[in-house]
Amino acid sequence: MVKSKTVYVCSACGAQSSKWQGQCTACNAWNTLVETVADAPGNGHRFQSLAQRSPVRKLAHIDAADVPRFTTGIGEFDRVLGGGLVQGGVVLIGGDPGIGKSTLLLQSLAAMARERKALYVSGEESGAQIALRAQRLGLTEPGSGASELGLLAEIQLERIQATIDAERPEIAVIDSIQTIYSDALTSAPGSVAQVRECAAQLTRVAKQLGVTIIMVGHVTKEGALAGPRVLEHIVDTVLYFEGDTHSSYRLVRAIKNRFGAVNELGVFAMTDKGLRGVANPSALFLSQHEQQVAGSCVLVTQEGTRPLLVEVQALVDTAQVPNPRRLAVGLEQNRLAMLLAVLHRHAGIGCFDQDVFLNAVGGVKIAEPAADVAVLLAIHSSMRNKPLPKGLVVFGEVGLAGEIRPSPRGQDRLKEAAKLGFSVALIPKANAPKQPIDGLQVIAVDRIEQAIDRIRGLE
């Protein structure tokens, strides 16, 4: 019996190697080479273009009209997608197992099936399991769209393509891309070659037939989408589920969107009837204290076009070991170390013998530098064991020279804070509003030591 030839493929970039090695020579990633069966030459497989052949046109002669969209029936899902789904668009959604990917897609398909032809392709569950989930979510009630939803339990790519070509649905869900395999390849389902080729073929079908396709992707233990990174380059939109599976709240973030803004955030609550959009997500990230506590500061962060109020908590305690601990949850740990150095150098407040713990309430991840002022004020409050003034909200970036730099969309942040009842805002001087905001006292500063002095003056 002839032994099948094997090659080692990098799961990060897709590069191939004849032998295993610890580091990929193409992208320099470590421990990403996975053994897979090499494709047999001359198998008749031909790559096809993702778009129809068309003549060359001048850019000035092309009509730049907006892409028409249709809603998913779930407002928060539409927000993340940039206003809804696009005909012929391909969406990739990933997240930890059990976080709610299939639940959200089944709910949205049931809502869209009232007006549009929809198809749910399941490679992980049987039709009976999906029907049981739909019954549990209350989607099978009279008048719901689930009764018109088409269902196909199949993992062979060619059969799925034939079904889509015959049925011509307006939207199709592939759950999940890691379970689909093509007969043109000899490797097993879930391998790098199969995932990459199946995604490319389904994208070609979407572009040629005008079918909107949503693919579910597995994630690795590091939280990244499994398979080669080229999978994210093929599709039009990439969404990630965030949040703890033990919590009832889920966050859906847009990482890539060719038809809308990136870094949009959708907030959902998991209930016994499935995922429900949260109308006021700022309430999730603000703790309800009976009285003011030390080490707590409210930040106005910007997620795409949505301003969110998030509580940043800090705990500073005497270190019991020679090397004090620096731990940040929901914020960047390296930036915390940099901010502590700025606090010592320019404000004269040292934490060299203190353990510093930082947390963003609600499990949200804050990546923008506008959280710097809130972090330093929370640390300073915990060190003094004195709470910050009631009704205070802050934002602003802190530079290495101790200056406070402006943050984008400052007016939207202030209006959101005023709407939620905050009375004092400490902001960068460059973000000071030209017109006063009703019910909101604005304190504009340009140095971190000036911000600390103004806060002490309010106590």
N, C-alpha and C positions, 0 to 999 in steps of 0.2 A: 504494500500500500504506500503510495507516494505521500510523504509528509508535506503538509501545507507550509508554504513559506511565510514567515512572520516578520513584521517590521515593528519598530517602536515609534509611536506618534506622540508628539507633544500635545497635551490637552489644552495648553494655553494659546499656542499659535498655529498648530497643525503641522509643524515641520516633521519630517520623517528621518529616522536613523536606522542603520542596519543592526546596531547593537545598543544595549541599554547603557546609559550613563547618567550620572547624578544631575548634571546640568544640561539644559537644552542649548545647543550651540547657536540657535537662531535668535531666541528671545532672552537667553540667560536665566530662565526660570529654573528653580530647583525642584527635583522630584516630580516632574510633570510628564515624563515619558511613560507611555502605557503600551503594553504589547498588544498587537492586533494582527489579524490575518491579512496578508497582502492581497490586493485585488489581482485576479488573473488577467493577463494581457489579452487583448482581442476579444473581450466579452460582448462587444457590440454596443457598449454604452457610449452615447454621444452627448456632450454638453450642449444645451440649448440656451439661447439668449433669453434673458428675463423680460425683454421688451420686443415689440414688433419692430421690424426694420423700417426706417423712415428716412427721408432725405434730410440733408443738412439745411438748417434754417438759421437766419440771423437772429441774434438775441433781441434786437430792437423790434423784430416783426412778430415775436411770440407774445400772445395775450397772457398777462400775468393776473388772471382772475383767481379769486379765492377758491380753494378746494371745497366743494359741497360736503357737508357732514350730515350724519344722522345720529340721533341720540341712542344711548343704551338703555334708557329707562331708569338709570340710577345717576342722580345728580353728581355725586362725588366722583364716580367713575368717569363721567363726561369731563369733569374739571381736570382730572389727571391726563386725559387724552387730548386736552386742548380744545374741548368743545364738542367732542363726539368722535365717532369712527368715520373713516374715509373709505370710499369705494375703491377696492383694489389694494388697500393698505394691509400691511402685515404687522401684527403686534406680538411681541414676545413678553410673557409675564412669568416671573420666577419668584420663589419664596420657599421657606422651610416647609417640610411635610406637615400637613394638618393645620396650616395657618389660615386657609380659606380660599385658595385659588379656584378650586373647582366649584365651591359654593357660590362665589361671586359671579363666575361665568355662567353657571346654570341659572342664576337669578336674572342676569341681564339677557340671556338668550330667551328665557321664558317671557320677559317683558317685550323684547323685540319681535317675537314670533307672532304677536297679535297683528302686526302690520307687514312684516317681512318674512321671507322664507329663510329659515335658519336650520343648521345642521350641527349636531354635536357628535363628534367622533371620539370615542373612548377606547383607549388602548390599555387602560389599567383596571377598569371596572366593567362588569357585565351590565346589560340593559336593566335587569331586575334591581341591581344595586342603585343605579341612577334613578330609577322610578321610585325606589324606597326613599332616597334622599329628597326627591322632588315632593313626595307626599309629606315628609317631615317638615319641609320648608313651607308647606301650604301652597305649593305651586299648582296642585292638581284640582283646586277648587273650581266650581263652575264659573265660566267667564275668563279664566286665566289663559295665558298664551302657551302654557306647557303642553296642552293637548295637541297643539299644532306644531310642536317642535319635533324635527326629525332626529332620529338617533341611529348611530352606526357603531357597532362594537367590532373594530377591525384594526390590525396593526401592520398590514401589508400596504406599502405605499402605492403600488400600481392599482390595487382595488379601490383605495381611497380616492385616487385621481379619477378613476373611471366613474365612481359614484358622484363626485362633485361635477364632472362633466355632464353626466346624465341628469342630475337633479337641478343643477344650476342654482344653488342657494345664494342669497345675497350676503350671508355671513356664515362662517364655519369655524368651529373651535376644535383644535387638535389637542387632546389631553391624554398623553403628553408626547412631545417630540422625541424623547429618549426611548419610547417603546416602539416607534415606527421603524420598519426596516424595508429595504429595497432588494428585490431579487437580482438587481444588476451588480450588487456587491456581495462578497463572500463573508465579510466580517459580521459579527454578532450585533443584534440590536443594542443601542446605547453606546457603541464604539464611536470614536471620533469621526471615522469615515462615514458611518451611517447617519449620524446626527447632522453632519455638514451637508451631505448629499440630499437627505430627505428635506431639510429646511430649504435648500436651494430649489428643489423641484416644486415644493409647495408654494414658494414665492413666485416661481414662474407661472404656476396655475393662477395665482391671485392676480398677477399683472395682466395676463392674457384674457382671462374670463371676467375680470372686474369683481371678483369675489373677495370680500374682506375676511381675512384669516387671522385668528388668534391662536397662538401656540403657547402651551404651558411647558416651561422648562424646569428641570430639576436643578438644585443647587448643591454645591460641595459643602464640606464641613466648615470651610472658611466663609461661606455665604455667597460665593460667586456662582454664576451660572455654569453648570457642568457642560463639558464639551469644549471645542475650540472657541477662541474669542471671535473667530470669523462669523459665528452664529449671530452675534450682536451687530455685526456690520451688514449682514444680509437684510435684516428686517428694518422696518421703518420706525418702529417705536419699541422701546424697552421699558418695562415696568417692573419694580421690585416691591414685594411685600415686606414690611418691617413690623417689628413689635414682638412681644413675648407671647408664645402660645398659651401661657398660663394666664395672660391678661385678656380681658374682654374687648380690648381696643386693637385695631389694626390700622397701619399706615401704608398707603400705596404711593410710591414715589416714581416719577418719570425721570429716567436717566438719559434717555435719548428720544427725540421726537422730531421727525422730519416735517411734520405738519403743524407744529405748535411749539410752545415754550417748554423748556426742560426745567427740572427741579420743581415741578408742580407737585402738590401733596394733597392726597385724598384721605380723609379720616373716616373710619368705619367702626361701628360697635357690633360685636358678635352677640346675637340674641338667639333664642330658641327658634326663631323664624328666619335665621340667616343673618347676613350682613346688612346693616342699616347705616346710611350716611349720618354723620354728626353735624348738626346745623351750627353749633357754636363750639368748635374744637378747642378754643382757648381755655374753656372751662375744664378740659381734661388735664391740662398741664399746669394748673394752678391749685395748690393745696389749700384746703379750707382750715385755717388755724383759728381757734377761739380767740387767741390774742397774738400779738406780734412776737415773732421768734427771731433769735439771732442767727446769722448765717444764711438768710433767705433774701433773694433779690429777684424781682420780676423783670424779665427781658422781653422786648418786642423784636422778634426775629421775623425774617421775610422768607417764606417758602414759595418761590415762583411769584405769582401775583397776589398771594394771600399773606397778610400780616398775622402772626400768631403771638400770643402772650404765653411765655414759658417761664416757670419758676426755676431759678438756678439756686441750688443749695450747696453750702460749703461747711465743712467741719474741720477746724484746726485744733489739734491736740498736741500735747508735749510728746516728743518722740522718745521711745523707750530703747531704741537701738541707735548705733552711731550714724547710720544712713537713714534719714527720714524718708517716709513713704510719700509718693506723689501718685494719686489714683484719681482718674477722671472717667466717669460713666456718662456717655452721651456727648462728650466734648473731647477735643483732641488733647491727648496727654502731653505731647511735646510742646504745644502752645501754652499749657499750664505752667510748665517749667520756665518758659520764656517770660510769661507775665509775672511770675514770682520774682524773677531777677529785676524786671522793670519796677516793680513795687518797692523793692529794697533800694535800688539805685536812685530813684527819683522822688520817692515819697518817704524814704527813711524807715520803712516797715519791713523788718527781716523775718523770714520763716525758716532760717537755716537749721533750727533745732526743733521744728514743728512738723508733725505729720499733717498733710493737706489732702482732704478727700473732697471730691467735687461730683455733683450729680445733677442731671437734668430731669425734672419730674415728668412722669408719664411715659418714659421709654423713648422719647423723641431724641433724634440725633441732630445736633447743631453743628453745622460745618462752617458757617459764615463768621468772619472776624468781628462782626458787630456785637458779639457776646462778650468782648474783652472787658468793658467797663463793668458789666454786671458780675463777671467772675471776680474781679478785684474788689468790688464793693462787698460782695458776699463773704470773701475771705477776711476782709478788714472787719466786718461786722462780727464774724465768728471769733476772731482773735480778741476783740474787745468785749465779747459777750453782751453786745448791745444791739437790739433790733434796729433796722433801718426805719426811717419815717413811714408812717402809714400812708398808703395810696401812692407810693413811689414806683415809677417805672423808668427804665434806663435803656440805652443802646449806644453803641459807639465802638470804634476800633482804636486800640492803643498801639502806638509805635514804639520802637526800641528807644527813641529819644524822649519818651514820656508824653508825647503829644497825643491828643484825641482826634482821630480823623473822622470825617463824615461817612455816613452810611447811605446807600441808595434808598430811594423811596421813603425819605424821612417823613414827609407829610402824611403818607398813608399810615405809617406806624403811629404817629401822634393821634390821628383821627380814630384809629382802632382802640388805642388806650383810653381816649376820652369817652368813647362809646361804651366801654366796659366799666366806667366809673372811677378811673384813676385820676388823681387830682394834681400830682406833681410829676414832672418829667425832666430828667437830667440827660441832656443830649449834647452832641458836639456843636460848637458855635456855628459851624458852616451849615448845620441843619436847622437853625433857628427859623421859625416861621415868620413871614412878613406880616401876617395878620394874626391877631390873638385867637386862640381856640377856647371856646366857651367851657368853663369849668376846669381848665387845665393850666396850672402854673408851670411855665417852661423855664428851666435853668440851663443856660448855654455855657459850656466850659471848653477850654482848649488844651488843658493839661491835667494829668491824672492827680497831681497833688492838689490842684485847684478843686477838682471834683470831690476829693476827700474832705477838704476844708469846708466846702459848701454843705456837704451832708452833715458834718458835725454842727454847723450853724443851724440846721433845721431841727436838731434834737432838743 
